[in-house]
Structures are given as C-alpha cells and as structure tokens.
C-alpha cells in the first residue's frame, strides 16, 4: 500500500504468477454473463475467489483488507462482543424458512 511493498502473502500450496492469472481468467470466464452486467463487481468477486482462495487464514485477512482499500469498500472491524451468534444470520433464517 502507498507504493510500499508489504510482506508476501502465504499460500496453502506454492502458486506461481502464471497459475494465479490463469485461475483468475477461468473464474472470470465462468461468472461473467454473456449479456453484460456490473463487470467491476464480478471482477472483484473473481479476484477474491481465485487469488484469495489459496491463501492461509492470516494472509486472507491481509488480502481482504488490501482489496477493500483498492476498491474503496468500507472497512468494517467487528468486535468480539458484536459477532453474530450461531443461528442468527439472515441466510440461516431464510434457509430455515425455506425448509
């Protein structure tokens, strides 16, 4: 950030730059609709899925922060007392209603 290179993010398995680019392009090809749409959001999603997927947990947090800074997403820091409890998440409730 700010023209300063940070520490290298650690991956689960070694990945070269070419592997990451191929993975990104395959992901983009799979999720971009042929009719168009919001390409910026789909690109960011593809970056998270392809490049962020192979990172270790501590590197995923740094990667998430870096992507949010670049894309100007809001930075939300959860406090331990404010974390969602099991069964209270919106999607879990919707899933229970659907069953």
Long-range contacts (C-beta under 8 A, 24 or more apart in sequence): 1-66, 1-69, 6-62, 9-55, 9-59, 9-62, 9-63, 10-55, 10-56, 10-58, 10-59, 11-54, 11-55, 11-56, 11-59, 12-54, 12-55, 12-56, 13-54, 15-54, 20-50, 20-51, 20-54, 23-50, 23-51, 24-50, 24-51, 26-50, 44-71
